[in-house]
Amino acid sequence: MGGLLIVNPRASGVTEALAQQVAAALPAPLEVVRTERGGHAGEIAHAREGEVDVIYVFAGDGTYNEVLNGVTGGVPLGFVPGGGTSVLPRALGLSRDPVRAARSLAGAGTRRIGLGRVNGRRFGFNGGIGLDAELVRRIDERGRAADGRRPGDSAFVREALAMLSARRGRFRDALEIEGHGRAAFVLVANCDPYTYAGRLAVRVARGASFDLGIDVVAASGVRARNVPRVALELYRGARPRGGLIALHDVDRAVAFYRDALGLEFLFEAGPLAFLMCGDVRLMLAKPERGEFDHPSSILYFRVDDIHAAREDLAGRGVAFDDEPQLIAKMPDHELWMTFFRDPDRNVHGLMAEVT
C-alpha cells in the first residue's frame, strides 16, 4: 500500500524544500498530504490509517499529538522533527535534522511505546497541571506569527520570567496528590528528558521511559528563595527531597522483574509489589523519602550459560552495561559476570561458575 507523509507547512521548522527532501528520504511509494488547519492532521490520520502501511508526520509536537489521537493504533507512526522543539522524535533518539531523521526512520524497525491519557486524550511525552500548563496557555495566547509559526524557546523563557515576577516567586499548594500530600504543580513524564531548551535536555523525571509506566514530579511550598533550587532539580532530574515529590510507576518495575527477568509474581498490596527470587521474597516499592531514592544493593542472578542468558534477556529489552567478563580464575572454576539495569537504573548482575 505504501506510506503517507503528513506535513504541517505552518510548523516552525518546515519549509517546502525540506518537505521535499524528507519525502525523498522516506521509502517509496509515498503520498504527501499537507494540513490546512488545526486538527486536520488527526482527521487525515484517522481517515487514512486503514489504507497505508505507515504514517509519517513532518511537523511539531502539537501535530504529533493530533495524529496520536486520530489513529486507533493499527498503523506504525514515524515522527520527523519540524517544530521549534520536537520533543517526541528527539526523545525517541532521532536527529534534530529532519532529513537525517527521515533516513533513520526509513531503515528502522517498529517500536511499541506507552502513552499517557488525560481527559480522554492521549499524550506522547509529558503533561502538566499548574506551572507547566499555565506557561503553555500563556504561549498559546500570544498566537502565531503572520506565517503561522509559534513563538520559539526565547518566548517561553520570557513568559516564565513574567509569570515568576507576577507571582513574586510564590506558587501556592493548590492540589492534592493522593497518598503524598499537597503540591503547587505537577509534571507528568513519559520519557527522560521531559523537554529541551535548545540543545539542552531538561530531565525533570530521572529514568522515565516510553517503554514502561509514567513518572510524576511535583513541588510544594515553592517560595522565591527556593525557586533556583527547584529549577535546578527539575533540569537535572528531581529526587524526592526539600519539597519535591518524585514518584516512579511501580507497575513498570513489576513488568520488568516479572516479564523480562521471569521472577514469580506473588501479589500487590497498595503501592507495594512482591515477587519470588528463588527462595528470597523481593519487595518493590516507591521511595518514601529522599534518602531511600538511590540505587539498590546489587542482586546477582546465577545462571548456567551466561552468554545465552544475556542474549535471551537482551532480546526481552533488558539494558546491559557490558559483555560477559571473566572476573576470576578459581581452583575449580572460572567466575564470569555481566551487569544490567532495571527501569529505575538499579544495577544487577548475571553470574556463572564455569568449570
Protein Blocks (a to p, Z undefined) as FASTA:
>chain_A
ZZcddddfkbmkbcfklmmmmmmmpccdddddddfbehklmmmmmmmmmmcfbdcddddf
klmmmmmmmpgolaccddddfbfnommlmmnopafblklmmmmmmmpccdddddddeehi
acfkbccehjlmmmmmmmmmnopafkopacdfklmmmmmmmmmmmnnopacdfbdcehia
pcfbdcddfbdcfbdehjbccfkpghiafklccdddddehiafklmmmmmmmmmnopade
ehiacdddfklmmmmmmmmnopacfbdehjbccddehjaccdddddfbfklmccdddddd
ddfblmlmmmmmmmnopacfbdcddfbdcfkbccdddddddfkopacddddddZZ
